[in-house]
């Protein structure tokens, strides 16, 4: 039974590590999108256009990224926990 338990922990660890990598890639791409949106806001403002919706989108992107970073932290904590389980089993 201990072997099966170890395999289960190890599989969960592999899965969580993959999720962590994906979260990090998604967050990096999200920050790039946010910077692009912020650049667009500046361009619109300089050109004399209404920037309300563009600013609202930038704000929503930033809020989403903050939540993604919190989620990444939870995944990293889960990875650390699973590493301990795999090591100790």
Phi, psi and omega in degrees: 000324181298325178295319178293320179296317179298317180297321178296313178299317182296319178294318177299319179297315178301316181296314181293324176297319178296319177296323179294317178299314179298317180300318181295320178294314180300319180295315179299316178295324178296318178296323176297317178297320179297314179300320178297318179294320177296321176297320178296320177301314179299315180299314179299317181298313179298327181276001177081017180270159174293130183248007185305308183292321179295320177292321179298316178298317179300318179296317179295320177300316181295317178299319179297317179297322178298318178293320177298321179293322175297318179296319177301320178298318178296319178296317179298321177295319179295319178300314180299317179298312181295324176301319177295320179294318180293320181293322185274347183263000000 
